[in-house]
Amino acid sequence: MVAVGRPQMSDPIPLQQKARGDRPQYFEDPAVEKNLSITLALAGEVAVLRDRLDSIERLLEAGQPLSRAAIDGFVPDAGVRAERDAWRERYLENVLRIVHQEREELARQAVAATEPYDAAIAFTETGQ
């Protein structure tokens, strides 16, 4: 029996079409921001397609007939969810590698910039 008013797996989930408020800006160049936004949107779509393909493969391995209802109704167990989460983590690390490398370089530069200050404080405190 289905509870009244309770969403079903096949019911589309209404998604907000536009973000509210100002979009955060991480880069000075708006073109870089747009490029990153497009890349992340496409990466999200690839991740969804990968999960859907994984569902199809698992249904086939189980010898179950394929239909949209079967694919949409596939509920991964905890192990499958963990595998998908691990894949998604590796995938996003790969997609965002250049952003992470740039951030790490900026962090190294920030640490290097504080070394003369730290040396001056140490000299002031110890005279060495």
N, C-alpha and C positions, 0 to 999 in steps of 0.2 A: 504494500500500500504506500502511496506517495503522499507526503504531507503537503497540505495546501499552502501555497505561498513560498514553499521552499524551492530554491533554484535547483534545476537538474543539470547533469553533466553536459547535456546537449543544448541547454539554454545559452545563448550568446551572452557574454559578460559585457555590459556597457563600459566602454573605456572613455576616459576624458580625452577629448580631441586636441585640446590646447592647454599648455601649462598656464597656471595662474601666476601673476606677478612677473617680475623681470627675470629673464633667463640669466643664470650665473655666467660670468665670462672669465675664462681661465687664461686666455691668450690675448695679447694686444691686437693681433691682426684678426678682424672679423672673418676673413676667408678661412683661416685656420680653424676657428670656432665652427664654422659651417661644415667644413670638411670632417672634423671630428664628430659632429652631430650626425652627419650622413653615415659615416663609417660605423658608429655605434648602433644606429638604427638598423643598418644592414647586418651587423654582427648579431643583433637580437633576432632578426628574421632567420638567419642561418641556424642559430641555436634552437629555435622553435622547429625548423625543418628537420634538424638532426634528431630531436626528441621524437618527432612524428615518424621518421624513418626507423628509429630504434623500436618504436611500438609495432610498426609493420613487421620488422624482422622477428620480433618476439612472438607475434601472433602466428607468423608462418612456421617458426620453429615448433610451436605448440600444436601445429596442424589445424589451426582454426581458420575458418573461411574469412576472407578479407571483405570488408565493407566499410563505408564511412562510419557507420554506427559502431562497428567493432573497434575501429581505430580511435574514434572520439571517445569511446567508452572504456578504453584500456586504462587501467589504474595500476601504475607501477608499484611494486612492493618497496620496502625500505632499502633493500640491496640495490635494486635498479635505480632508485632515486639517488643513492650514494654514488653509483657509477656515473650517472648523468651529471651530478653536481661536480664530481672530480673532472669529468671531461670539460664541462663548461668553465671551470676554474683555469684549466690548462689553456683552453681556447682563448679566453679573455686575456690571460697573461701574454699569449702570443700576439693577439690583435693590438694590445696596448703596450707592447714591449718598448717601442720608441718613446712613448710618453713616460714610462717608468724610468728608462735610462736617462732621459732629460731631467727628470725630477731628482734622480740620484746625483747627477752631475751638479745641479744647482745646490743640493745639500752639501756636497763635497766643497764647492766653492765657498759656501757660507761658513763652513768649519774652518777652511783655510784663511778666510778673512778675519776670523776671531783669534787666530794664533798670535799675531803681533800684540793684540790687546792682552791676551792671557800672559804673554811673556813680560809685558810692561808691568802688569799687576804683580807677577811673581818677583820681578826685579825690585819693585817698590816695597814689597813685603819682606823680602829676604836680603835685598842688596846684591843679589847674584844674577 
